[in-house]
Amino acid sequence: MAIGLGAKLARLLLLTFNLIFWLSGIGLIGAGIWMFLTEKGEVFAIVQPEGSVPMIKIAAYGIIGIGCFVLLVGFLGCCGAMHENRCMLVTYFAVVLVILLAEIVGGILIVVFKGELDSKLQNNLQENLQKNYGLLPDHKAVTGGFDTIQKNGKCCGVVGPNDYALSNWTKVNEAKGQKNEVPDSCCAPGSNPCEKYPIGCYDQVKKSISDVHGILIGVGAGIAALELLGMIFAICLCRNIDYDI
């Protein structure tokens, strides 16, 4: 098929765009595999309901799945551009449009339900601290997650150190004849007796999640811009196929 100069440029740009898109898919798959291997997943355990599938595993599966889908979409776009196939280009345009709309809807839902998510976050933190903290080995991830955030954030409990007063951790210690008011991770290093951190960890956890959200929003906006460009290039190429210079 003969195509015009503008269409040739659109094809080149579409091929370049899809190469970047394809490489980003490989990067997403790699990131998902890394999330399976990293030991930092225990921090995520403290913000999820008891008995649910670990949040980091859900995220890893999701990222790997998205990466595979991106590879397929990029391959479809490259084939459509190289073979100047209208059907493949239109299909590519439609698929990318659906992805873009899904991203927009997802972003809107996060903004709308942000207050509810914040409320569930605090409730899940309290439930895990009261019921599961310190009960080893069954709740090793929750215990390690709280210890990590308390040591690094120099905080104690969810709202404050008093959160431990009625927790199962305290009840188990009392049954053993121990009178620790808070775990060692709540104490300033080297302090004896324990110098408890006076503030809770809720704000620390919320800030950490907000930082991650900020990064995800930035990455999502960048991907959305690339998707929009890919759609423009695809439609330009599709419209100019069969046109001579």
C-alpha positions in Angstrom: 0.0 0.0 0.0 1.2 3.5 -0.8 1.1 6.0 2.0 1.8 9.7 2.1 4.7 11.5 3.8 2.6 12.4 6.8 1.5 8.8 7.2 5.1 7.6 7.0 6.0 10.0 9.8 3.0 8.8 11.8 4.1 5.2 11.3 7.6 5.9 12.4 6.3 7.7 15.5 3.8 4.9 16.2 6.6 2.2 15.9 8.8 4.3 18.3 6.0 4.8 20.7 5.1 1.1 20.8 8.8 0.1 21.3 8.7 2.3 24.4 5.3 0.9 25.4 6.7 -2.6 24.9 9.8 -2.0 27.0 7.6 -0.5 29.7 5.6 -3.8 29.7 8.8 -5.7 30.3 9.7 -3.3 33.1 6.3 -3.9 34.8 6.7 -7.6 34.6 10.2 -7.2 36.2 8.7 -5.0 38.9 6.0 -7.5 39.7 8.6 -10.3 40.1 10.7 -8.1 42.3 7.6 -7.5 44.6 7.4 -11.3 45.1 11.0 -11.5 46.1 11.3 -8.4 48.3 11.0 -8.8 52.1 9.3 -5.4 52.5 5.9 -7.0 52.0 5.5 -7.4 55.8 4.9 -3.6 56.1 1.8 -4.0 53.8 0.4 -6.7 56.1 -0.5 -4.2 58.9 -3.0 -2.3 56.7 -5.0 -5.3 55.3 -8.0 -7.1 56.8 -7.3 -10.3 58.7 -7.5 -13.4 56.5 -7.2 -11.6 53.2 -4.7 -12.4 50.5 -1.4 -10.4 51.2 -1.7 -7.0 49.5 1.7 -7.1 48.0 0.9 -10.4 46.3 -2.3 -8.9 44.8 -0.3 -5.9 43.6 2.4 -8.1 42.2 -0.1 -10.3 40.3 -1.8 -7.1 39.0 1.4 -5.5 37.8 2.6 -8.7 36.0 -0.8 -9.0 34.4 -0.8 -5.4 33.2 2.8 -5.8 31.9 1.7 -8.8 29.8 -1.3 -6.9 28.5 0.9 -4.0 27.6 3.3 -6.3 25.7 0.3 -7.7 23.7 -1.0 -4.2 22.9 2.4 -2.9 21.9 2.8 -5.9 19.6 -0.6 -5.3 18.0 0.3 -1.6 17.4 3.7 -2.5 15.8 2.2 -5.1 13.6 -0.6 -2.7 12.5 1.9 0.0 11.7 4.4 -2.2 9.9 1.8 -4.0 7.7 -0.3 -0.8 7.3 -3.3 -2.9 8.4 -6.4 -0.8 9.1 -8.2 -3.5 11.0 -5.3 -3.9 13.4 -4.8 -0.2 13.8 -8.5 0.3 14.6 -8.4 -2.5 17.1 -5.2 -1.1 18.7 -6.9 2.4 18.9 -10.0 0.8 20.6 -8.0 -1.2 23.1 -5.8 1.8 24.1 -9.0 3.9 24.4 -10.5 1.4 26.8 -7.3 1.3 28.9 -7.2 5.1 29.0 -10.9 5.4 30.1 -10.4 2.7 32.7 -7.4 4.7 34.1 -9.5 7.8 34.3 -12.4 6.0 36.0 -10.0 4.4 38.5 -8.5 7.8 39.3 -11.9 9.3 39.9 -13.0 6.4 42.1 -9.9 6.8 44.3 -10.6 10.5 44.8 -14.3 9.9 45.5 -13.7 7.1 48.0 -10.5 8.5 49.6 -12.3 9.3 52.9 -13.7 5.8 53.2 -10.3 4.3 52.4 -8.7 6.4 55.1 -11.3 5.2 57.6 -10.7 1.5 56.7 -7.0 2.0 56.9 -7.2 3.1 60.6 -9.7 0.4 61.4 -7.5 -2.3 59.8 -4.4 -1.0 61.7 -6.2 -1.1 65.0 -7.6 -4.6 64.4 -4.2 -6.0 63.4 -2.6 -4.4 66.4 -5.2 -5.5 68.9 -5.7 -9.1 67.7 -2.6 -10.2 65.8 0.5 -8.3 66.9 3.1 -10.5 68.7 1.2 -13.8 68.1 4.0 -15.8 66.5 4.5 -17.6 64.2 1.0 -17.2 62.8 1.2 -13.4 62.5 4.9 -12.9 61.8 4.2 -10.5 58.9 1.9 -8.2 61.0 4.4 -8.2 63.9 7.3 -7.5 61.7 5.4 -4.8 59.9 4.5 -2.9 63.1 8.0 -3.3 64.5 9.5 -1.9 61.3 7.2 1.1 61.1 7.6 1.8 64.9 11.4 1.7 64.8 11.8 3.7 61.6 9.0 6.1 62.2 9.8 6.6 65.9 6.1 6.0 66.8 4.1 3.6 68.9 0.8 1.9 68.2 -1.8 3.4 65.9 -3.0 6.4 67.8 -0.5 6.1 70.6 1.2 3.8 73.1 -2.1 3.2 75.0 -3.3 1.1 72.0 -1.4 -1.8 73.4 -3.2 -1.8 76.8 -6.0 -4.1 75.8 -4.2 -6.0 73.0 -3.7 -9.7 72.8 0.1 -9.1 73.0 -0.3 -7.5 76.5 -2.6 -10.3 77.6 -0.1 -13.0 76.5 2.7 -11.1 78.3 0.7 -10.8 81.5 0.0 -14.5 81.4 3.7 -15.1 81.3 4.3 -12.7 84.2 5.9 -10.0 82.0 4.9 -6.4 82.6 6.1 -4.7 79.4 3.6 -1.9 78.5 4.8 -1.7 74.9 7.1 -3.7 72.6 10.8 -2.9 72.4 10.2 -1.4 68.9 8.3 1.4 70.7 11.2 2.3 72.9 13.9 4.8 72.1 17.3 3.0 71.4 19.3 2.5 74.5 16.6 3.7 76.9 16.3 1.8 80.2 13.6 1.9 81.4 11.8 2.2 78.2 11.3 5.7 76.8 8.1 5.3 74.8 7.6 7.1 71.6 4.6 9.4 72.4 2.9 9.5 69.0 1.0 6.8 67.0 2.0 5.4 63.7 -1.2 6.2 61.8 0.1 9.4 60.2 3.4 7.7 59.3 1.6 4.8 57.5 -0.8 7.2 55.8 2.1 9.4 54.6 4.0 6.3 53.3 0.9 5.3 51.3 0.3 8.9 50.1 3.9 9.0 48.8 3.3 5.8 46.9 0.1 7.1 45.5 1.9 10.3 44.3 4.4 8.2 42.4 1.6 6.0 40.9 -0.3 9.1 39.9 2.8 10.5 38.2 3.5 7.3 36.4 -0.1 6.9 35.4 -0.3 10.4 34.0 2.9 9.7 32.0 1.4 6.4 30.6 -1.9 8.1 29.8 0.0 10.8 27.8 1.8 8.1 25.9 -1.4 6.3 25.2 -3.1 9.4 23.9 -0.1 10.0 21.6 -0.3 6.4 20.4 -4.0 6.8 19.6 -3.3 10.0 17.6 -0.5 8.3 15.6 -2.6 5.2 15.0 -5.6 7.2 13.7 -3.4 9.4 11.5 -1.7 6.4 10.0 -5.1 4.7 9.5 -6.6 7.7 7.7 -3.6 8.1 5.3 -3.2 4.5 4.2 -3.8 4.2 0.5 -3.0 7.9 -0.1 -0.1 8.7 -2.5 2.4 11.4 -1.8 
